[in-house]
Amino acid sequence: MPTCRQTHVLVESEVKRGGTFSAQPISVYYTLIGLFQMLSLPRLASRAFSTTVRQMKNKVPDRQKVFLEDNGLPVHIKGGTTDVLLYRLTMTITLAGTGFSLYWLLLACMPKSKA
């Protein structure tokens, strides 16, 4: 069975000779290229990850110290200003949604006036 490169050369030589050919060899060629790339990707990725040196400092111990510190704050707010803002936004949306739902439930429960 010819390799991808050999298939490519065969298709090119057929075109140069002025011969007719179907699109089948080209589509098979690109299908084979895609298949080989998919098969080689995990191998390349594992090789790259296993041989490279860590580029960043591990931040997990520093973050653990912040969250394990006993400063009287709940865990969901210990992350700082961003956590506080996200918590308040979540509570606002929750309360507004609950109120809106109750409003429409009460509106649906009331009998319509016969005007």
NORPESUL-V493358 format. One record per helix or strand of 2 or more residues. SS is the DSSP state (H for helix, E for strand). FROM is the first residue (numbers start at 0). TO is the last residue. If there is no record, write none. Layout:
SS|FROM|TO / SS|FROM|TO
This chain:
H|3|15 / H|23|50 / H|59|67 / H|74|76 / H|80|108
